[in-house]
Amino acid sequence: MKYIIAKPAKALQGIVKHYIIIESLEDSEHFWFLPNGGNYIVFNQGIKATARSLKENGTDFSIPGSFSVSKKSNEIHWVDIDSPDTLSHITQPIIVAALMPTGFYRLFHKEAYHLREGYRPLEHYMATKEIDFTPLYTIDGTEQQLDFIDQQLIQMKKNGKPIKKEFIQILQTIEKSHKNLQVMELLKKFGYS
């Protein structure tokens, strides 16, 4: 497997952690997805796969062969390509936007609780029809594709309701923290107790 990591546009800071561009899955019928506490948006040109939980009682999830949003998870998943023989037909990279823990809400303006059930097609969450990712694979060049994704995500962010400054400060505290935070601790820090 050959992949690179790229940074999102500055306007997406705090929403998109980074992009993972999977340029080749050659000799890779499976790979790992490590959790970051957030969701992933998967821009996929047709590869169908299954995310398998490593937990004994974990659940497996199908990954659609199109654009989708992943479940939010703190589990490591082993991803199996369902039909490895189809890999030779894929001519464009798979681009994965790794969202920050609050990234889904800030883009889609919806809670992510229903994503516990698995990966969902992206169109289920689009707030407006003005945003359309379908032209992505008509664009030549990975850099231009990333610019297109950046612009669409920035527009999604703009189309949403403004988030209060205090809420953004709380979200930034949660994102920067490397420990579990208690609600009471946050309320006290921001003077709500």
C-alpha positions, 0 to 999 in steps of 0.5 A, spaced: 500 500 500 502 506 498 499 513 501 501 520 503 498 525 508 496 532 506 494 538 510 487 541 509 486 548 508 487 553 513 479 554 514 478 547 516 483 547 522 479 544 527 475 540 523 479 536 518 485 533 522 489 531 515 487 527 509 490 520 507 491 519 500 491 512 498 495 512 492 495 504 491 493 498 494 497 493 490 499 487 494 494 490 500 488 486 501 487 489 508 490 494 512 488 498 519 484 504 520 486 507 527 481 511 531 482 518 532 476 519 536 473 522 530 469 520 523 472 519 516 469 521 510 471 516 505 472 519 497 472 512 494 472 510 487 468 503 487 472 499 492 467 495 497 470 493 503 469 491 510 471 494 517 472 489 522 473 490 529 478 487 533 474 486 539 471 479 541 464 482 541 465 488 536 461 489 530 463 489 522 461 494 518 461 494 510 464 500 507 460 503 501 464 503 494 462 511 493 463 517 498 461 515 505 462 517 512 465 512 517 462 511 524 465 514 530 470 509 534 475 509 539 476 502 536 482 499 531 479 496 525 482 491 520 479 493 513 478 487 508 477 489 501 471 485 499 473 483 491 481 484 491 481 483 483 477 489 482 483 494 484 486 494 477 480 498 475 481 503 480 484 509 476 484 514 482 486 515 489 482 513 495 482 520 499 480 519 506 478 526 510 480 524 518 475 529 522 477 532 528 472 529 534 467 535 533 468 535 525 462 531 523 458 536 527 461 542 525 460 540 517 454 537 517 450 540 523 448 534 525 449 529 531 453 523 529 450 518 534 446 514 528 453 513 525 454 507 531 450 503 526 456 503 521 458 507 514 453 511 511 453 514 504 455 521 504 449 524 501 444 522 507 448 528 511 448 533 505 445 539 508 444 543 501 444 540 494 449 546 493 454 541 495 456 536 490 462 531 491 460 527 484 465 531 480 471 529 484 473 524 479 473 528 473 478 532 476 485 531 474 491 531 479 491 529 486 492 536 488 487 539 484 482 534 487 484 536 494 483 543 493 476 541 490 474 537 497 477 543 501 472 548 497 466 543 498 468 542 505 469 550 507 462 551 503 459 546 508 462 549 514 459 556 511 452 554 510 451 552 517 449 555 523 454 560 526 457 556 533 458 561 539 465 563 541 464 560 547 462 553 544 468 553 540 473 555 546 470 548 549 471 544 543 478 546 542 479 545 549 477 538 548 481 537 542 487 539 545 486 535 551 490 528 552 486 526 557 479 524 559 475 530 561 469 531 566 463 535 564 464 538 571 471 540 570 469 543 563 463 547 566 468 550 572 473 552 567 468 556 563 465 559 569 458 555 568 458 551 575 
